[in-house]
């Protein structure tokens, strides 16, 4: 039997795949489970004019906007939650440097599902009566069921050039497991994408999947690239292995009360470090990682 | 009971609205309703369903973290439900029945704005976005609103953007759109608003202790109907409710993040 082709790439190789002007979807939700090691690598490439789709996001959009990579954000919510608003994102939108296409969570999910299923639309009651419909007359159409006459919103497909999600483990063939289960909307992001990139905490043998096939999340033929990135969601969480780094978010928001401090923080702790290990070191290294690690059994 | 603060009065007032039939979940920055669900479950509504972060059903956290959408809130859950399939079908299918939201602006019909201040294309302030409120305001029959900043900038006659659906344009607007129920009440730091059954506009249900009608009228940017008789005072929390809230539900005072 011929050897299988390996889908394993480095963070840098994977980030090289994204051209200027691409439409990319990013997984995770708010402070949880975003593919941050990939996002940082992409931001450092200074790719241009991206359309970034993220259902509920914060720090991934913040960093890509700060690096000047983004032309348009397509999202339901961009904030750093209890820590505060996303300062760079907010400033860029208010200065007219970045366009924001606001959808709601569910209309975005329906648009990604329509793309994944190759359907003309997926219906929902979400958004009826709100101003969001008026923002998107062609992609969110107010229609009525021909039989019951019930109104609904027809969410048209939102195909992604690339979908990037973070997971627990993968084989080099591209089977992927989110352990113990997929919780966020990552499934829609992965399925709506022409090319799906998955960063994982660790690479495991193919036999791991064969031994427990009920626990495979994404099958290999739907995954194009896998990247080994331990602590790859940092500073967001990777449930149940580590939590988000509250100290990081507190100091990030604090630094952004002053432009000079913000620039210093950005170059010292986000953009400057060369490589994932240096980035983790710049944010406290082992001490920080031990403080956010969780007991999983 | 006089030893309580405004955050405690608001949480207790909201908690008393919930029952054993309440099946709720929460979104981002929702410290007040999260405290209220947990308090109601510990006092009069032990069967109440609450999915922490819309994910962790029956969670029983030891404390509330900085993010109400984070796994720090999930301890003790009996199920971690997946977002896309489980959650959205339970919400749109009305297995859940209750949702609470707030906005930077609210109008008399309980519609909210969390998108922009100023024009959408060139905003004076870019807010976080509507997130799930545009969805859940349409899907759930029992909607509760709260605000820790009762002032004319928050309670406005006209929203700059309608991110979340309350009673819409009032009257039977929701029913005409095929939407169930609607906002039940709005708890603020000054009073409790309810909705006129016909017009669906807010009116004062009760004033918090020490607050006068004129104060509420002045702090509200839309017109309020003049009360027809004496206005009730919001019932005070009991010592036991305050103790449970302080010691068991929210020992670190996470709810105070909404009162800064």
Interface residues (C-beta under 8 A of the other chain):
Chain A: X29 X30 X31 X32 X56 X75 X76 X77 X78 X79 X81 X82 X83 X85 X86 X89 X90 X93 X94 X96 X100 X102 X104 X105 X106 X107 X109 X124 X125 X126 X127 X128 X129 X130 X131 X132 X135 X150 X151 X152 X180 X181 X182 X183 X184 X185 X187 X188 X237 X239 X240 X243 X244 X246 X249
Chain B: X28 X29 X31 X55 X65 X66 X67 X68 X69 X70 X71 X72 X80 X81 X82 X83 X84 X88 X92 X115 X120 X122 X123 X124 X125 X126 X127 X128 X129 X130 X131 X132 X133 X134 X135 X137 X138 X139 X159 X161 X162 X163 X164 X165 X168 X173 X174 X177 X178 X179 X254 X257
